[in-house]
Amino acid sequence: MIEVEGGFMQAEKIVVRFKDKKLMKGVTSNFSHEKNSFYMRLVGGQVINVKLDTVKAAFFVKKLEGNRDYEYKYKDVIPWGGNKIKVEFLDGEVLIGYTQHYFLDCPGFFVTPADLKGNNQRVYVVSSSTENVTFL
């Protein structure tokens, strides 16, 4: 939990992949797609301000450790997830999942990966980091 004025907010585990390929892990309790930045407490305790225009994607995860050997299948059906899409990033990474709000001119959008056994619960994709987004 992170202390804020008037009480505590539940912190979410987050892995941020930047456009320059840097990766940072930590927690956040103030991420908003409507803002240009958010605060993140890194694993080492340092608090940083992350500017969304430097981010490729923000992965909200179950565990910060993850599993590098896990191979995503992207075959789960998520009825409440919205439209199924395939996101191709500029660096070649591919993400398949569901989104409820994607528009061509949006700065970013959330995707629920179509693999419920994977570590990623939801992903905020920065549109400028994508090469192609296709509805499936």
N, CA, C and O of each residue as an XYZ file, in Angstrom:
544
protein
N       0.839     -1.182      0.000
C       0.000      0.000      0.000
C       0.880      1.239      0.000
O       1.977      1.240      0.559
N       0.391      2.277     -0.626
C       1.104      3.539     -0.680
C       0.269      4.583      0.049
O      -0.929      4.715     -0.201
N       0.905      5.323      0.950
C       0.187      6.333      1.717
C      -0.049      7.558      0.854
O       0.866      8.056      0.198
N      -1.285      8.040      0.861
C      -1.647      9.267      0.170
C      -2.475     10.097      1.127
O      -2.927      9.603      2.159
N      -2.670     11.347      0.787
C      -3.455     12.213      1.653
C      -4.838     11.624      1.865
O      -5.548     11.336      0.902
N      -5.222     11.444      3.113
C      -6.546     10.917      3.418
C      -6.599      9.408      3.508
O      -7.687      8.861      3.689
N      -5.469      8.694      3.391
C      -5.506      7.242      3.529
C      -4.450      6.547      2.705
O      -3.386      7.098      2.425
N      -4.771      5.312      2.320
C      -3.847      4.491      1.559
C      -4.498      4.053      0.249
O      -5.713      3.871      0.182
N      -3.688      3.888     -0.779
C      -4.158      3.361     -2.061
C      -3.451      2.044     -2.324
O      -2.283      1.877     -1.974
N      -4.146      1.127     -2.931
C      -3.551     -0.155     -3.283
C      -2.571      0.045     -4.444
O      -2.929      0.608     -5.478
N      -1.364     -0.410     -4.264
C      -0.354     -0.291     -5.306
C      -0.442     -1.492     -6.245
O      -0.669     -2.621     -5.809
N      -0.261     -1.233     -7.527
C      -0.260     -2.291     -8.534
C       1.171     -2.575     -8.948
O       1.979     -1.658     -9.092
N       1.480     -3.854     -9.138
C       2.794     -4.237     -9.646
C       2.844     -3.869    -11.124
O       1.902     -4.121    -11.876
N       3.958     -3.272    -11.522
C       4.073     -2.791    -12.897
C       5.491     -3.010    -13.421
O       6.473     -2.825    -12.703
N       5.571     -3.405    -14.685
C       6.837     -3.502    -15.406
C       6.711     -2.547    -16.585
O       5.815     -2.686    -17.418
N       7.612     -1.581    -16.645
C       7.562     -0.578    -17.703
C       8.688     -0.835    -18.681
O       9.859     -0.907    -18.306
N       8.311     -0.973    -19.951
C       9.296     -1.118    -21.019
C       9.308      0.200    -21.779
O       8.285      0.657    -22.289
N      10.500      0.802    -21.841
C      10.643      2.105    -22.477
C      10.989      1.948    -23.957
O      11.429      0.886    -24.395
N      10.786      3.016    -24.712
C      11.087      3.008    -26.141
C      12.572      2.775    -26.398
O      12.945      2.241    -27.442
N      13.431      3.177    -25.441
C      14.870      2.966    -25.606
C      15.310      1.573    -25.133
O      16.502      1.319    -24.958
N      14.329      0.670    -24.928
C      14.528     -0.741    -24.545
C      14.850     -0.941    -23.069
O      15.013     -2.079    -22.629
N      14.945      0.137    -22.297
C      15.167      0.030    -20.854
C      13.922     -0.585    -20.220
O      12.815     -0.422    -20.734
N      14.103     -1.291    -19.102
C      13.014     -1.935    -18.395
C      13.120     -1.594    -16.914
O      14.207     -1.642    -16.339
N      11.991     -1.249    -16.297
C      11.967     -0.954    -14.867
C      10.789     -1.672    -14.232
O       9.713     -1.775    -14.821
N      11.014     -2.176    -12.998
C       9.977     -2.904    -12.266
C       9.707     -2.204    -10.956
O      10.615     -1.659    -10.329
N       8.432     -2.224    -10.541
C       8.076     -1.612     -9.274
C       6.582     -1.637     -9.048
O       5.886     -2.555     -9.484
N       6.096     -0.615     -8.359
C       4.662     -0.488     -8.076
C       4.227      0.939     -8.358
O       5.030      1.871     -8.320
N       2.930      1.092     -8.644
C       2.347      2.410     -8.846
C       0.933      2.404     -8.294
O       0.276      1.365     -8.241
N       0.479      3.568     -7.889
C      -0.906      3.690     -7.457
C      -1.575      4.895     -8.105
O      -2.707      5.234     -7.759
N      -0.889      5.546     -9.041
C      -1.500      6.712     -9.670
C      -1.424      6.688    -11.196
O      -1.456      7.741    -11.834
N      -1.325      5.500    -11.782
C      -1.290      5.431    -13.250
C      -2.641      5.857    -13.805
O      -3.684      5.395    -13.342
N      -2.620      6.724    -14.782
C      -3.837      7.134    -15.482
C      -3.492      7.409    -16.932
O      -2.546      8.139    -17.228
N      -4.263      6.824    -17.832
C      -4.044      7.073    -19.256
C      -4.418      8.506    -19.637
O      -4.112      8.954    -20.742
N      -5.071      9.216    -18.737
C      -5.475     10.594    -19.004
C      -4.401     11.608    -18.615
O      -4.550     12.803    -18.869
N      -3.319     11.129    -17.999
C      -2.221     12.009    -17.594
C      -0.997     11.732    -18.457
O      -0.916     10.695    -19.115
N      -0.050     12.658    -18.455
C       1.182     12.513    -19.242
C       2.270     11.740    -18.512
O       3.267     11.345    -19.118
N       2.083     11.521    -17.206
C       3.097     10.830    -16.424
C       2.464     10.171    -15.208
O       1.301     10.412    -14.883
N       3.260      9.328    -14.538
C       2.817      8.689    -13.307
C       4.046      8.412    -12.448
O       5.172      8.382    -12.945
N       3.814      8.210    -11.153
C       4.898      7.886    -10.239
C       4.989      6.381    -10.065
O       3.988      5.664    -10.085
N       6.207      5.934     -9.896
C       6.480      4.510     -9.759
C       7.562      4.340     -8.698
O       8.595      5.009     -8.737
N       7.314      3.438     -7.748
C       8.333      3.108     -6.749
C       9.059      1.868     -7.263
O       8.470      0.793     -7.378
N      10.343      2.030     -7.570
C      11.136      0.933     -8.112
C      11.390     -0.124     -7.041
O      11.237      0.139     -5.848
N      11.777     -1.316     -7.476
C      12.070     -2.417     -6.567
C      13.064     -1.989     -5.489
O      12.937     -2.420     -4.343
N      14.037     -1.164     -5.819
C      15.036     -0.704     -4.865
C      14.544      0.383     -3.915
O      15.277      0.777     -3.007
N      13.317      0.877     -4.103
C      12.744      1.875     -3.211
C      12.694      3.285     -3.760
O      11.950      4.119     -3.242
N      13.472      3.575     -4.801
C      13.499      4.913     -5.387
C      12.153      5.203     -6.067
O      11.580      4.333     -6.724
N      11.659      6.433     -5.901
C      10.426      6.854     -6.566
C      10.812      7.717     -7.755
O      11.588      8.664     -7.628
N      10.252      7.371     -8.925
C      10.552      8.134    -10.141
C       9.244      8.587    -10.798
O       8.184      7.998    -10.589
N       9.354      9.635    -11.586
C       8.235     10.119    -12.384
C       8.446      9.605    -13.806
O       9.443      9.937    -14.447
N       7.512      8.801    -14.295
C       7.629      8.200    -15.622
C       6.773      8.989    -16.602
O       5.566      9.132    -16.405
N       7.390      9.492    -17.641
C       6.665     10.229    -18.679
C       6.188      9.248    -19.748
O       6.988      8.501    -20.312
N       4.887      9.251    -20.025
C       4.316      8.269    -20.944
C       4.883      8.356    -22.352
O       4.910      7.348    -23.057
N       5.338      9.531    -22.786
C       5.881      9.625    -24.148
C       7.221      8.914    -24.305
O       7.722      8.790    -25.422
N       7.819      8.438    -23.189
C       9.068      7.670    -23.251
C       8.828      6.162    -23.152
O       9.763      5.368    -23.254
N       7.566      5.780    -22.953
C       7.195      4.396    -22.676
C       6.717      3.682    -23.935
O       6.005      4.255    -24.760
N       7.122      2.423    -24.067
C       6.590      1.536    -25.109
C       5.274      0.942    -24.622
O       4.253      1.022    -25.306
N       5.311      0.338    -23.416
C       4.126     -0.274    -22.824
C       4.340     -0.431    -21.326
O       5.467     -0.584    -20.854
N       3.244     -0.391    -20.594
C       3.262     -0.611    -19.151
C       2.491     -1.896    -18.881
O       1.302     -1.995    -19.184
N       3.182     -2.881    -18.305
C       2.604     -4.200    -18.048
C       2.205     -4.296    -16.577
O       3.068     -4.256    -15.700
N       0.926     -4.421    -16.305
C       0.443     -4.620    -14.947
C       0.443     -6.125    -14.726
O      -0.266     -6.866    -15.407
N       1.251     -6.567    -13.759
C       1.582     -7.987    -13.649
C       1.145     -8.602    -12.317
O       0.863     -7.902    -11.345
N       1.101     -9.941    -12.312
C       0.797    -10.692    -11.094
C       2.010    -10.713    -10.179
O       1.892    -10.515     -8.970
N       3.190    -10.959    -10.771
C       4.445    -11.021    -10.030
C       5.498    -10.202    -10.758
O       5.543    -10.200    -11.988
N       6.342     -9.510    -10.011
C       7.408     -8.731    -10.635
C       8.505     -9.609    -11.216
O       9.184     -9.207    -12.161
N       8.686    -10.810    -10.660
C       9.751    -11.694    -11.123
C       9.477    -12.196    -12.546
O      10.399    -12.286    -13.357
N       8.237    -12.518    -12.846
C       7.908    -13.039    -14.170
C       8.552    -14.386    -14.440
O       9.147    -14.988    -13.547
N       8.433    -14.851    -15.660
C       9.015    -16.120    -16.081
C       9.451    -15.972    -17.537
O       8.626    -16.066    -18.446
N      10.723    -15.744    -17.755
C      11.242    -15.524    -19.120
C      11.010    -16.710    -20.046
O      10.963    -16.542    -21.264
N      10.865    -17.906    -19.485
C      10.690    -19.107    -20.304
C       9.239    -19.359    -20.699
O       8.967    -20.221    -21.535
N       8.297    -18.610    -20.101
C       6.883    -18.829    -20.410
C       6.592    -18.392    -21.843
O       6.988    -17.304    -22.259
N       5.909    -19.234    -22.583
C       5.526    -18.911    -23.958
C       4.038    -18.611    -23.995
O       3.209    -19.489    -23.754
N       3.708    -17.360    -24.299
C       2.307    -16.957    -24.359
C       1.590    -17.668    -25.499
O       2.113    -17.782    -26.608
N       0.371    -18.149    -25.202
C      -0.432    -18.881    -26.187
C      -1.479    -17.984    -26.849
O      -1.808    -18.194    -28.016
N      -2.003    -17.000    -26.141
C      -3.000    -16.051    -26.647
C      -4.221    -16.741    -27.247
O      -4.720    -16.324    -28.293
N      -4.702    -17.789    -26.593
C      -5.853    -18.520    -27.117
C      -7.091    -18.405    -26.238
O      -8.155    -18.898    -26.613
N      -6.975    -17.757    -25.065
C      -8.127    -17.637    -24.169
C      -9.143    -16.649    -24.730
O      -8.790    -15.636    -25.333
N     -10.411    -16.974    -24.515
C     -11.497    -16.081    -24.894
C     -11.899    -15.312    -23.645
O     -12.142    -15.900    -22.591
N     -11.964    -14.017    -23.769
C     -12.337    -13.169    -22.644
C     -13.599    -12.401    -23.047
O     -13.509    -11.321    -23.631
N     -14.783    -12.961    -22.733
C     -16.050    -12.376    -23.199
C     -16.253    -10.925    -22.778
O     -16.856    -10.155    -23.525
N     -15.769    -10.534    -21.608
C     -15.949     -9.180    -21.111
C     -14.862     -8.233    -21.603
O     -14.870     -7.053    -21.251
N     -13.926     -8.729    -22.410
C     -12.746     -7.959    -22.781
C     -12.905     -6.970    -23.912
O     -12.026     -6.135    -24.122
N     -14.000     -7.038    -24.648
C     -14.171     -6.120    -25.778
C     -13.758     -6.766    -27.080
O     -14.007     -7.952    -27.297
N     -13.126     -5.993    -27.947
C     -12.710     -6.464    -29.267
C     -11.344     -7.131    -29.205
O     -10.438     -6.652    -28.523
N     -11.204     -8.250    -29.928
C      -9.918     -8.942    -29.977
C      -9.013     -8.232    -30.981
O      -9.431     -7.922    -32.097
N      -7.763     -7.977    -30.569
C      -6.815     -7.278    -31.435
C      -5.438     -7.928    -31.379
O      -5.091     -8.660    -30.452
N      -4.684     -7.624    -32.409
C      -3.279     -8.020    -32.480
C      -2.470     -6.727    -32.552
O      -2.679     -5.899    -33.438
N      -1.544     -6.569    -31.608
C      -0.696     -5.382    -31.562
C       0.708     -5.796    -31.969
O       1.308     -6.675    -31.351
N       1.230     -5.158    -33.014
C       2.604     -5.387    -33.450
C       3.398     -4.131    -33.108
O       3.134     -3.048    -33.630
N       4.372     -4.299    -32.227
C       5.198     -3.178    -31.803
C       6.307     -2.916    -32.815
O       6.648     -3.791    -33.611
N       6.862     -1.718    -32.784
C       7.961     -1.341    -33.678
C       9.176     -2.237    -33.517
O       9.929     -2.431    -34.471
N       9.384     -2.796    -32.306
C      10.541     -3.657    -32.061
C      10.288     -5.126    -32.406
O      11.140     -5.976    -32.147
N       9.119     -5.432    -32.990
C       8.827     -6.797    -33.417
C       7.997     -7.605    -32.433
O       7.476     -8.658    -32.803
N       7.858     -7.152    -31.199
C       7.044     -7.882    -30.220
C       5.579     -7.862    -30.661
O       5.101     -6.883    -31.234
N       4.877     -8.966    -30.381
C       3.463     -9.088    -30.729
C       2.674     -9.393    -29.469
O       3.091    -10.203    -28.641
N       1.530     -8.738    -29.329
C       0.620     -8.937    -28.208
C      -0.774     -9.151    -28.778
O      -1.245     -8.360    -29.595
N      -1.434    -10.223    -28.345
C      -2.810    -10.484    -28.772
C      -3.689    -10.476    -27.538
O      -3.383    -11.118    -26.533
N      -4.774     -9.747    -27.627
C      -5.668     -9.659    -26.486
C      -6.943     -8.934    -26.843
O      -7.356     -8.871    -28.001
N      -7.553     -8.389    -25.809
C      -8.854     -7.733    -25.969
C      -8.777     -6.304    -25.467
O      -8.110     -6.017    -24.473
N      -9.470     -5.408    -26.166
C      -9.522     -4.017    -25.754
C     -10.948     -3.504    -25.856
O     -11.713     -3.922    -26.726
N     -11.289     -2.606    -24.969
C     -12.611     -1.993    -25.014
C     -12.559     -0.608    -25.639
O     -13.587     -0.075    -26.056
N     -11.363     -0.020    -25.706
C     -11.250      1.343    -26.214
C      -9.994      1.496    -27.062
O      -8.909      1.737    -26.532
N     -10.137      1.359    -28.359
C      -9.017      1.637    -29.257
C      -9.521      2.536    -30.375
O     -10.515      2.225    -31.031
N      -8.838      3.639    -30.588
C      -9.148      4.557    -31.675
C      -7.828      4.918    -32.348
O      -6.793      4.982    -31.685
N      -7.856      5.154    -33.646
C      -6.631      5.438    -34.400
C      -5.842      6.616    -33.843
O      -4.611      6.598    -33.863
N      -6.524      7.630    -33.351
C      -5.829      8.834    -32.895
C      -5.592      8.869    -31.381
O      -5.240      9.917    -30.840
N      -5.779      7.745    -30.697
C      -5.594      7.735    -29.245
C      -4.103      7.617    -28.894
O      -3.356      6.949    -29.608
N      -3.666      8.259    -27.803
C      -2.255      8.171    -27.412
C      -1.872      6.799    -26.873
O      -0.697      6.434    -26.879
N      -2.861      6.038    -26.407
C      -2.602      4.708    -25.880
C      -3.903      4.000    -25.556
O      -4.976      4.602    -25.612
N      -3.810      2.718    -25.216
C      -5.009      1.932    -24.932
C      -4.622      0.716    -24.102
O      -3.476      0.267    -24.129
N      -5.598      0.192    -23.362
C      -5.390     -0.998    -22.546
C      -5.730     -2.255    -23.317
O      -6.671     -2.275    -24.110
N      -4.958     -3.307    -23.081
C      -5.197     -4.627    -23.665
C      -5.167     -5.642    -22.531
O      -4.264     -5.629    -21.694
N      -6.169     -6.527    -22.513
C      -6.145     -7.679    -21.615
C      -5.632     -8.841    -22.438
O      -6.321     -9.279    -23.359
N      -4.439     -9.363    -22.142
C      -3.865    -10.439    -22.954
C      -4.783    -11.665    -22.998
O      -5.427    -12.007    -22.006
N      -4.832    -12.313    -24.146
C      -5.662    -13.504    -24.351
C      -4.934    -14.756    -23.865
O      -5.009    -15.810    -24.496
N      -4.235    -14.631    -22.747
C      -3.569    -15.757    -22.098
C      -3.661    -15.526    -20.599
O      -2.813    -14.853    -20.012
N      -4.687    -16.084    -19.988
C      -4.965    -15.846    -18.578
C      -3.947    -16.501    -17.643
O      -3.871    -16.141    -16.469
N      -3.162    -17.460    -18.149
C      -2.146    -18.115    -17.322
C      -0.836    -17.329    -17.299
O       0.034    -17.595    -16.470
N      -0.696    -16.374    -18.197
C       0.515    -15.558    -18.252
C       0.595    -14.590    -17.082
O      -0.356    -14.464    -16.310
N       1.710    -13.917    -16.949
C       1.948    -12.992    -15.845
C       1.264    -11.642    -16.044
O       0.978    -10.947    -15.068
N       1.000    -11.263    -17.283
C       0.410     -9.958    -17.570
C      -1.096     -9.981    -17.336
O      -1.814    -10.795    -17.917
N      -1.569     -9.065    -16.468
C      -3.003     -8.952    -16.230
C      -3.640     -7.998    -17.227
O      -4.721     -8.265    -17.751
N      -2.966     -6.887    -17.484
C      -3.385     -5.928    -18.501
C      -2.166     -5.140    -18.918
O      -1.185     -5.043    -18.180
N      -2.240     -4.583    -20.102
C      -1.099     -3.858    -20.658
C      -1.599     -2.524    -21.196
O      -2.589     -2.471    -21.926
N      -0.909     -1.449    -20.829
C      -1.192     -0.161    -21.448
C      -0.192      0.005    -22.578
O       1.015      0.080    -22.348
N      -0.702      0.062    -23.795
C       0.118      0.173    -25.002
C       0.162      1.636    -25.429
O      -0.883      2.266    -25.590
N       1.354      2.174    -25.613
C       1.506      3.531    -26.134
C       1.460      3.441    -27.658
O       2.293      2.777    -28.275
N       0.492      4.106    -28.251
C       0.237      3.979    -29.697
C       1.448      4.293    -30.558
O       1.644      3.651    -31.590
N       2.265      5.260    -30.165
C       3.436      5.624    -30.980
C       4.495      4.536    -30.997
O       5.465      4.633    -31.749
N       4.329      3.496    -30.178
C       5.271      2.376    -30.141
C       4.806      1.203    -30.993
O       5.460      0.161    -31.037
N       3.670      1.376    -31.672
C       3.122      0.272    -32.459
C       3.376      0.480    -33.953
O       3.408      1.602    -34.458
N       3.553     -0.633    -34.620
C       3.698     -0.606    -36.073
C       2.348     -0.876    -36.725
O       2.006     -0.294    -37.755
N       1.582     -1.785    -36.092
C       0.295     -2.176    -36.676
C      -0.627     -2.680    -35.570
O      -0.189     -3.389    -34.664
N      -1.888     -2.315    -35.648
C      -2.917     -2.830    -34.752
C      -4.038     -3.355    -35.632
O      -4.591     -2.624    -36.454
N      -4.371     -4.636    -35.453
C      -5.362     -5.288    -36.306
C      -6.468     -5.885    -35.452
O      -6.201     -6.546    -34.448
N      -7.711     -5.650    -35.853
C      -8.838     -6.312    -35.187
C      -8.948     -7.720    -35.723
O      -8.899     -7.929    -36.935
N      -9.098     -8.695    -34.832
C      -9.182    -10.107    -35.221
C     -10.616    -10.609    -35.177
O     -10.871    -11.776    -35.475
